Amino acid sequence: MDENIKCLLTYFGFDVDKTRAEQIKREEDDSFYDVWRVYYDNKVFIIKECKEYEAEIYNTILKSCDKYVPGYYGIVSFDNKYFILLENLDGINLNNCSRKMLISFLLKLVPSLLRRLRPYQR
């Protein structure tokens, strides 16, 4: 296992000796990028490079959309980059979905978001 992912796993509190991590390839060109699928204690997680604000979005706005959005477990700063730990959800990759699939997803997500934002409306 790569030393960088070992460090990330340690930062997130995983026991490195009991964890398996596989780096994920981009679908468009089959090259690796900073995303790993992590197998630990019969659960699957995702660690991915992110922007600092992504954690805030997951932790506030998307928090109430648990059926449609991966669970958020934390963020760490490592090697001048940010990495986020998320629940791995099986399903369709929305990067390459059809317009019909995207609309269907948004129609499920938007009501949850509106319920979450309602207390802030006047």
Residue, then its C-alpha position, 0 to 999 in steps of 0.5 A: m500500500d502506498e505511504n500516502i494512503k497509509c498516512l491518510l488512513t491513519y489520519f482518519g483513524f483506520d487501523v492500517d493493518k486491517t484496512r485494504a485500499e484500492q486507488i480508483k481510475r478515471e473512466e475517461d482515460d483509465s488513469f489513477y487519481d486521488v480517490w480510493r475505495v477503502y475496505y474496513d470492518n465489513k464496510v466500504f468508504i471513499i477517500k478523495e481529494c477535495k476542495e476545503y468547501e466540499a466538507e462544509i457542503y456535505n456537513t451542512i446542506l447535504k446532511s439531511c439527504d442521507k438516502y441520496v448522498p454519501g455519508y460524510y465522516g470528516i476531512v483532513s489536510f495532508d501534503n497541502k491538499y484536502f481529503i474527505l472521507l465518505e460513505n461508499l454508495d453503490g449505484i450509477n455514476l452521475n458523471n456519465c448519466s443521461r439527462k433523464m437520470l440526472i433529472s430523476f436524481l434531482l427530483k429526489l434530492v431537491p425536496s430534501l434540500l428544501r426541507r433542510l433550508r426551510p428554517y432559514q426562509r422568512 
